[in-house]
């Protein structure tokens, strides 16, 4: 009986420590850097640092997968097993072919007025929370429907006006289909605030419906 009581207390202490660590990570400000690129596919580079002691960096490529490293006292250690990396390398061509087949997005879904209003409202709230020191990007875009190209050009101009420190450069192309993006965001943030706003966003029925439609287009397009 005494052993069971000891084990119970030990597990309770571990649970309390785990909860405390999660609360700490969600409430302590941390520095971040995000680079988002799109040309033939999506490439995301992320670096997060808690002080100068602990951090994580990762790269996501929709053809090669996600590669992550943990940073401890400025030393980096890979979190990806060697076998996983080799398997991903073997499957890059297969994933690339699949991506090329399914890469078309229904842009008109994204430009739906009510959906755009929800997304812009969310972006404004997030920017107010994260207060980035740097937020810039270069965008080159052209679609078979010139009205869509024009709408996106106007949207970029609008974002430059409403987002503090935003520096977005758009190059609309009306005589060919092309999409290129290179965007950078850098600053400090408290993660819990972003999580709360994101949950509020995805709980809205219209937003969930649009995201589901976009997922179906990506999967079956």
Helices and strands as residue ranges (DSSP letters): H 2-27, E 30-38, E 42-50, E 54-61, E 65-72, E 75-78, H 82-90, H 92-102, H 107-110, H 113-130, E 134-142, H 146-162, E 166-172, E 178-189, H 191-202, H 205-220
